Amino acid sequence: MRIIHGSPYARTNYVIWAMKELGLDFDVNPVNPMKGETRHPDYLALNPNGLIPTLEEGDLILWETMAINMYLAKTYGDGLLWATDPQQEAQIMQWLAFGHVNLDEPAVNYLLHLNILPEEMRSEAKLEEAKTDIVPLLEVLDGHLAGRNYLVDDRFTIADLSLAAILDYPRKAGYDLSKYSNISPWLTRCVERPIRVEMNKI
Ligand SMILES: N[C@@H](CCC(=O)N[C@@H](CS)C(=O)NCC(=O)O)C(=O)O
């Protein structure tokens, strides 16, 4: 039995996309941080950080989105979302770290202060900071994608999935990526995958 604990609209969404691409069966146990459900003792017993998502797969309890997606891709994605060549594997990990450690923070802060947080908690200064902080990261990504269809090995891997998932929310919220001439077609290529199109209908 595989259970993903979280909210389909938060970072949990990155994991759900990966599981769907890999054709894995799973249940979603809804955990809503806005209702304090991440602070419930039962949830803290799974993830002492009080954050979503958490993957439960048999005896395995795993948190941190990047670790979960690496585990899923590596275990079930050979030839699909992962790589067998150690150098390509390292490049996938490089882009995952870039996405989850660097890019995710300003992307999420942009959304939080644009429209997700209750109005009284939003900050114009933090919104502007997120917009500024994301620019050099987008420039790095755009530069790498010049002349490439995908981040590693010119095929869709967990690195593309994770970075596209991170950027898909700002894109849908109106963040203008059009000036990044390589990111724009790459992101379209990723989010127009049939599984993602289905997910975006919900
Ligand atoms: N580094 C963690 C971050 C997880 C995280 O911040 N999750 C958010 C929702 S997307 C959360 O649980 N927030 C609840 C809170 O901050 O109390 C990961 O990537 O899994």
The ligand as an ORCA input file, in Angstrom:
! r2SCAN-3c Opt
* xyz 0 1
  N      11.449     21.067      1.992
  C      10.138     20.524      2.167
  C       9.158     21.683      2.306
  C       7.774     21.178      2.609
  C       6.808     22.320      2.876
  O       7.190     23.441      3.226
  N       5.515     22.031      2.705
  C       4.498     23.015      2.948
  C       3.330     22.860      1.989
  S       3.810     22.871      0.319
  C       3.930     22.820      4.338
  O       3.761     21.711      4.773
  N       3.640     23.906      5.033
  C       3.011     23.820      6.309
  C       3.643     24.684      7.314
  O       4.588     25.414      6.981
  O       3.180     24.623      8.442
  C       9.766     19.636      0.982
  O      10.202     19.942     -0.134
  O       9.050     18.636      1.150
*
